[in-house]
Every structure is written in C-alpha cells, then in structure tokens.
Amino acid sequence: MKRRYLEEFTEKATKNIAILDTIRRMGPISKMDISKIIGVNPVTVSNYIERFIKEKLVVETSFDESKGGRRPLLLDLNKEAGYAIGVGVNLFNVVGVITDMEGRIVYKTKIDKDNISSREVINIIVQILENIFKDNVHIEDKIKGIGIGIAGIIDKERDLVRWPQKIEDEYLYETLSFPLREYIERKFNTFTVVENDATCACFAEYWLSLSSDIKNIVYMFSGVGAGILINGEIYTGSSGCAGELSIYSPKEKDGFECKRGNPCFLRRWEQDLGIVDDFKQNLLKGAYSKILDNIHSPQDVEKIDLKTIFSLAREDDVLANKVLREAGERLGIKIAFIVNFLNPQVVIIGGGIEEAGSIFMDAVRKTVKEWTFEESSKDLRIVVSSLGEDSVALGGASLIVKYVFARS
C-alpha cells in the first residue's frame, strides 16, 4: 500500500505537532503556558522542548515576568530552521512559494496560463519548481519538502491524479500518465506531498489565518470542490478524494435539468459559477449595463470576463449586481446543504470567487441562513479567504511544515 504521509500520526508525532504549533502561533511562550494550552503535563513538555532546542527548531529568547520564584524562559520557533515549497495548480495558473517554519512567504513566483491540459500539468509543475530551486540556491540545503495542491481527484491509494479536462462544454477526468508525487520526489530528490487544491487551501486558512479554537471548517473552492477540516484534522475520506461537490456520469448528460436553470446543483459547476455566461446571455436578451458603451461587436461581448463583471459591480452596475446576487444565491443553497450535513464553525469562500464583493457575499449569507436549520447555522461564520491566490500553495507548504513538526 502507498504511504499516506500526513493523515495518521503516532502519539509522539501528535505531541510534537501540538507543542510546536502552539509555539508557532503564540511564541514567545513559556513551557508552563504550553502545558496549560495543550493539556500535557509540564515535565513531558519540558522533555520535548529539550529535544527541539537540540535540533535547533526552538530557541530560548528571553525571561518572562516572574510571579514569584525563578523567572521562566520564553520559547520561540526558529523560523529559519528550514523552508517549505508550496505549489498551487489549477485550470488557470500555477503559484509557487517558499515559506519559513512560521509560514511566512520568503519567495513567490507565478505562471498564468488558461485551460491547462492534462498533458501540460506535469511540465508546468516541473517548470515552476525548477525556477524556485534556481532562484533559491542559497537555502536549497534547508528545503524540507514540496507540497503540491492540484485541481482534480486525488487517488492516494494508487498515487494518481485525475485532472479535470474541459472538452467543449463538458469536463472529463483524465488520469495523469504516471504517479505525480513519485516523479517529483525523484526528480528533485525532495520529500513530496500531493493534495487536492481545496484541501490545501482549507488547511492553509486553518494553519495560518484562523484562531486555534476553530477546528471545524469547510473551504468552498468556488462551487467546484470543498476542503474539509474536522476536529482540527484534514478529512479526505478512505481513498483521499473527499470534497468533490458534483456527481458525474458521461452517459447521463440529460439528467441534470433544474428549474433554477444552469448550473444544476448536482453537476460540476464552472469555477466562475456561470457568472460570465449569465452576464453575456442577459446582454444578448437586451438587459442594460454600463459596459454597453464599450460594446461595438459580438467579439467585444466575448471579451467580457469575471474581473470585468467584478469591476462593474464595484461601480454599482445594475446587471452585474443582479448576476452576482443570483450566483450568490445558487452557491448559498449548495453551502446550506453542506452546513446541515457537516455543521462547521466556519465556511470560507475562495478559489477567486471571493473577489465578487459584498452583494455576492451578502446573498450567500442570506441564502444559507434561509436554507439551513437554525441549530446548524446560528453560530456559523461565512468569510472570504484571507490568503487569496496564495492559499493553495501556502497549504502545500504548510503540510510540509506540519510533517517537519511531526518528525522532529
């Protein structure tokens, strides 16, 4: 059986992560405070800390104020003890980062490319990794691993990725020709993890953005997929592909008719939630928009993209607001089902759609409230991603940092 690298930890590894993550989040901090926060006795914490200091992963910084007796030493993470590479790959671009042990970006690069095909995926990942290593020779010996967040279905048992390949108006899932993780690991001689993009983004928000008491999270990667965190642990299911929000059969294309129109709630959605197509269709039916002043041919209509519509909404364009409000309602219904099913503390909206603005987000929140049980949503927070386009790459890097903590 293939290794599952990050899902299952020994008791020692679990304590490693709890102690080091507490120092990462809250340092400088005393051993006694760590003991109280994680619920492990002070002697055990002290023994672990001693080992971390010898490994130069933790440093003693200063003395805390004394409350009687000897002043306790404060501890902090040695952020330069190592570095992690994160790569985020989706249908439209690839983002690569290097972070220190605290999760701060020390290097970033990006390749924009629309509609990346299954044949291009591996080459573009290799290209961005070669750029990263070439530009960071001075810290190459401190690179602890590569975390890749990628769109598609991750089969961890067989170590394969099924990439969503768009052909005309349908998505087909094409299996990459060989195990991606194994190939990257061998080529760069560096420990590698491959995870779904939404899962990576979810973990990044938990690890780097949210407070430590938030342990039940759903990250909505637009309306396409979801990253799930349950009780502080990533949930990816029995074979590693949990979080897909659509059902799929290439033989049954006509079984998705919905009274609310396309996109149907069960089939795969476009990453833009159908916003661009809705906007164009409304224009063709005679709806008014400020953009009509700049439309002189059908080709001008075809040039309209998601960013154009977001910009129009910021100018209070009536049509842009209408289309975004309706998209927010559609996404809200899908989220409502997930909220009733999983009862998370926080739902995070990301994947680029979070830039839609307040009209969109207000519609999402209002719809979720209307379509969920009160008990499921009374304390629920629905927020936009704080990490933006870096979220997937940061999630990949953060999984490597977690692995370093576990193995220390």
C-alpha positions in Angstrom: 0.0 0.0 0.0 1.2 3.5 -0.8 2.2 5.7 2.1 -0.5 8.2 3.2 2.1 10.5 4.7 0.2 13.1 6.7 -3.1 11.6 7.8 -2.0 9.3 10.6 0.4 10.1 13.3 1.9 8.3 16.3 1.3 9.7 19.8 4.8 11.2 19.8 4.2 12.9 16.5 0.9 14.3 17.7 2.5 15.8 20.8 5.3 17.2 18.6 2.7 19.0 16.4 0.7 20.2 19.4 3.7 21.7 21.1 5.5 23.2 18.1 2.3 24.6 16.6 1.5 26.3 19.9 4.9 27.9 19.9 4.5 28.9 16.2 1.1 30.5 16.9 1.8 32.0 20.3 5.5 32.4 20.8 7.4 33.7 22.7 5.7 31.5 25.3 6.7 29.6 28.5 6.7 25.8 29.0 4.1 26.2 31.7 1.8 28.1 29.3 2.3 25.5 26.6 1.4 22.8 29.2 -1.9 24.5 30.1 -2.9 25.2 26.5 -2.4 21.6 25.1 -3.2 19.7 28.3 0.1 17.9 28.6 2.0 17.8 32.0 4.9 20.2 32.3 7.6 17.5 32.7 6.6 15.9 29.4 6.5 19.3 27.7 9.9 20.1 29.1 11.4 16.8 27.8 10.0 17.5 24.3 11.3 21.1 24.3 14.8 20.0 25.3 14.9 17.8 22.2 13.6 20.6 20.0 16.2 23.0 21.2 19.0 20.5 20.5 17.6 20.2 16.9 17.6 24.0 16.7 13.9 24.0 15.9 13.1 26.0 19.0 15.1 28.8 20.6 15.1 30.4 24.1 14.5 34.1 23.7 14.1 35.9 27.0 12.8 35.6 30.5 9.1 36.1 31.3 7.9 38.3 34.2 8.2 36.4 37.5 5.2 35.7 39.6 7.4 34.6 42.4 10.5 32.4 42.2 12.7 31.9 39.2 11.8 33.8 36.0 10.7 31.3 33.3 12.4 31.3 30.0 10.3 32.1 26.9 10.5 29.9 23.8 10.0 30.7 20.2 10.2 28.9 16.9 13.4 29.1 14.9 11.7 30.2 11.7 15.0 29.7 9.7 15.4 26.1 10.8 14.0 25.0 7.5 11.9 26.0 4.5 9.0 24.5 2.7 8.0 24.8 -1.0 4.3 25.0 -1.9 2.9 24.8 -5.4 -0.8 25.5 -6.2 -2.1 24.3 -9.6 -5.5 24.9 -11.1 -7.0 25.4 -14.6 -5.8 29.0 -14.9 -2.4 29.4 -13.2 0.3 28.0 -11.1 1.6 29.7 -8.0 4.8 28.7 -6.3 6.0 29.8 -2.8 8.7 29.2 -0.3 7.8 29.7 3.4 9.8 29.6 6.6 8.8 27.5 9.5 6.3 30.1 10.7 4.5 30.1 7.3 5.8 33.4 6.1 6.4 33.7 2.4 10.1 34.4 1.6 9.8 33.8 -2.2 6.9 33.7 -4.7 6.6 33.1 -8.4 3.6 32.6 -10.7 2.8 31.3 -14.2 -0.5 32.4 -15.7 -2.0 30.0 -18.3 -5.6 29.4 -19.2 -7.1 26.0 -19.5 -4.1 23.9 -18.6 -4.4 20.5 -20.2 -3.6 17.1 -18.6 -0.6 16.9 -20.9 0.7 20.2 -19.6 0.2 19.7 -15.9 3.4 17.9 -15.1 5.6 20.1 -17.3 4.3 23.3 -15.8 4.8 21.9 -12.2 8.4 21.0 -13.1 8.9 24.4 -14.7 7.9 26.3 -11.7 9.9 24.0 -9.3 13.0 24.5 -11.5 12.5 28.2 -11.2 12.1 28.0 -7.5 15.3 25.9 -6.9 17.3 28.0 -9.4 16.4 31.3 -7.6 17.0 29.9 -4.1 20.3 28.0 -4.2 21.4 29.8 -1.0 18.7 27.9 1.0 18.5 24.7 -1.0 20.0 22.5 1.7 17.3 23.7 4.1 14.3 22.8 1.9 12.4 20.2 3.9 9.8 19.2 1.2 7.5 20.1 -1.6 3.7 20.3 -1.1 1.6 20.4 -4.3 -2.0 21.4 -4.3 -3.7 20.4 -7.6 -7.2 20.5 -9.1 -8.9 17.2 -9.7 -9.4 13.9 -7.9 -6.5 12.6 -5.8 -6.3 8.8 -5.5 -3.8 8.3 -2.7 -4.0 4.6 -2.6 -2.7 4.3 -6.2 -0.8 7.6 -6.1 -2.6 9.0 -9.1 -4.3 12.3 -10.1 -7.4 12.6 -12.3 -7.2 16.1 -13.9 -10.4 17.8 -15.0 -10.0 18.3 -18.7 -12.6 20.6 -20.4 -13.7 19.4 -23.8 -16.3 21.7 -25.3 -18.9 22.2 -22.6 -18.2 19.1 -20.6 -15.4 18.1 -18.1 -13.8 14.7 -18.4 -11.4 13.5 -15.8 -8.1 12.3 -17.4 -5.7 10.3 -15.3 -2.1 11.7 -15.4 0.1 9.2 -17.2 2.3 8.3 -14.1 2.4 8.9 -10.3 3.0 12.7 -9.9 4.2 12.5 -6.3 6.8 9.8 -7.0 8.0 11.5 -10.2 8.5 14.9 -8.5 10.1 13.4 -5.4 12.7 11.5 -7.6 13.4 14.4 -9.9 14.1 16.9 -7.2 15.3 14.5 -4.6 13.0 16.1 -2.0 10.1 14.7 0.0 6.8 15.5 -1.8 3.1 15.6 -0.9 0.3 15.9 -3.4 -3.1 17.0 -2.2 -6.3 18.4 -3.7 -6.3 22.2 -4.1 -9.4 22.9 -2.0 -8.0 20.7 0.8 -4.7 22.6 0.7 -6.5 25.9 0.8 -8.6 24.8 3.7 -5.5 23.7 5.7 -3.7 26.9 4.9 -6.5 29.0 6.3 -6.6 26.9 9.5 -2.8 26.8 9.9 -2.0 30.4 9.1 -5.2 32.5 9.4 -7.8 31.3 11.9 -7.6 31.1 15.6 -6.6 27.8 17.1 -10.1 27.2 18.6 -11.6 27.0 15.1 -11.3 23.3 14.3 -14.3 22.5 12.0 -14.0 24.3 8.6 -15.3 23.9 5.1 -13.4 25.8 2.4 -15.5 26.3 -0.7 -13.2 26.4 -3.8 -15.8 28.4 -5.7 -18.6 25.9 -6.2 -16.4 23.2 -7.7 -14.9 21.5 -4.6 -14.6 21.7 -0.9 -11.7 21.3 1.6 -12.9 19.8 4.9 -11.3 20.1 8.3 -13.0 18.1 11.2 -11.8 18.4 14.8 -8.6 20.1 13.6 -7.7 17.3 11.1 -8.0 17.3 7.3 -10.7 14.9 6.2 -10.1 13.3 2.8 -12.0 10.1 3.1 -11.0 6.5 2.7 -9.1 6.9 -0.5 -8.2 10.5 -0.3 -10.7 12.2 -2.6 -13.4 13.5 -0.3 -14.7 17.0 -1.0 -15.9 16.7 -4.6 -19.3 18.5 -4.8 -20.7 17.0 -8.0 -21.8 13.7 -9.3 -20.7 12.6 -12.7 -21.7 10.1 -15.4 -20.6 10.7 -19.0 -23.6 8.6 -20.1 -26.2 10.7 -18.4 -25.9 14.2 -19.6 -29.6 14.9 -19.7 -30.3 14.1 -16.1 -29.4 17.5 -14.7 -32.3 19.7 -15.6 -33.1 22.2 -12.8 -35.9 24.7 -12.5 -33.5 27.3 -11.3 -31.6 26.9 -14.6 -28.0 26.0 -15.2 -25.8 25.2 -13.4 -27.7 22.4 -11.8 -26.8 21.8 -8.1 -25.6 18.2 -8.7 -23.5 18.5 -11.8 -20.0 20.0 -12.0 -20.0 23.8 -12.0 -17.7 26.2 -13.8 -15.2 27.8 -11.4 -16.9 31.2 -12.1 -20.3 29.8 -11.0 -21.6 30.5 -14.5 -21.4 34.3 -13.9 -19.8 35.2 -17.1 -22.2 33.2 -19.3 -25.2 34.6 -17.4 -24.0 38.1 -17.9 -23.5 37.6 -21.6 -26.9 36.0 -22.0 -28.6 38.8 -20.3 -26.8 41.3 -22.5 -28.0 39.4 -25.6 -31.5 39.5 -24.3 -31.4 43.3 -24.1 -30.5 43.9 -20.4 -28.8 47.2 -19.7 -25.2 47.5 -18.4 -22.7 50.3 -18.3 -20.4 48.2 -20.4 -22.7 48.6 -23.4 -21.0 51.9 -24.1 -17.9 49.9 -25.0 -19.6 47.1 -26.9 -19.4 47.6 -30.7 -19.4 44.0 -31.9 -20.1 40.4 -30.8 -16.3 40.0 -30.3 -16.4 42.7 -27.6 -19.1 40.7 -25.8 -16.8 37.6 -25.9 -14.0 39.5 -24.2 -16.0 40.0 -21.1 -14.5 38.0 -18.2 -15.1 37.6 -14.5 -12.8 40.5 -13.5 -14.8 42.8 -15.8 -18.0 41.9 -14.1 -16.5 42.3 -10.6 -15.3 45.8 -11.7 -18.7 46.7 -13.0 -20.3 45.6 -9.7 -17.9 47.9 -7.8 -19.3 50.7 -10.0 -22.9 49.7 -8.9 -23.8 48.3 -12.4 -27.4 47.0 -12.3 -26.8 43.9 -14.4 -23.5 42.9 -12.7 -25.2 43.2 -9.3 -28.1 41.1 -10.5 -26.0 38.3 -11.9 -23.7 38.3 -8.8 -26.7 38.2 -6.5 -28.2 35.2 -8.3 -24.8 33.4 -8.3 -24.5 34.1 -4.5 -28.0 32.6 -4.0 -27.0 29.4 -6.0 -23.8 29.0 -4.1 -25.7 29.7 -0.8 -28.0 26.8 -1.5 -25.1 24.4 -2.1 -23.4 25.6 1.0 -26.6 25.3 3.1 -26.7 21.6 2.3 -23.1 21.2 3.4 -23.7 23.2 6.6 -26.7 21.0 7.6 -24.6 17.9 6.8 -21.3 18.8 8.5 -22.2 21.7 10.9 -18.9 23.6 10.6 -17.8 26.6 12.6 -16.6 28.5 9.6 -17.2 28.3 5.8 -14.5 30.1 3.8 -15.2 31.2 0.2 -12.2 31.1 -2.1 -10.9 30.0 -5.5 -11.1 33.5 -6.9 -14.8 34.0 -6.5 -14.3 35.7 -3.1 -13.4 38.9 -5.1 -17.0 39.2 -6.2 -17.7 41.7 -3.4 -20.4 42.4 -0.8 -23.5 41.9 -2.9 -22.4 38.4 -3.7 -21.3 37.6 -0.2 -24.5 39.1 1.3 -26.6 36.9 -1.0 -24.6 33.8 0.1 -25.0 34.5 3.8 -28.7 35.4 3.5 -29.4 32.2 1.4 -27.5 29.9 3.8 -29.5 31.3 6.8 -32.8 30.8 4.9 -32.0 27.2 3.8 -30.4 25.7 6.9 -31.7 24.6 10.3 -31.3 27.3 12.9 -29.2 24.9 15.1 -26.7 24.3 12.2 -26.1 28.0 11.3 -26.8 30.1 14.4 -23.0 30.4 15.3 -21.8 29.9 11.7 -19.3 32.4 10.2 -19.1 32.7 6.4 -16.0 34.6 5.4 -13.8 35.2 2.3 -10.4 33.7 2.0 -7.8 35.8 3.7 -4.9 34.2 1.6 -6.3 34.8 -1.9 -4.4 33.3 -4.8 -1.7 32.1 -2.5 -4.0 29.8 -0.4 -3.3 26.6 -2.3 0.4 27.0 -2.5 0.6 28.0 1.2 -1.5 25.0 2.1 1.0 22.7 0.3 3.9 24.4 2.1 2.1 24.2 5.5 1.5 20.5 5.1 5.3 20.1 4.8 5.9 22.2 7.9 3.4 20.0 9.8 5.3 17.0 8.6 8.6 18.5 9.8 7.0 19.1 13.2 5.7 15.5 13.3 9.1 14.0 12.5 11.1 16.2 14.9 
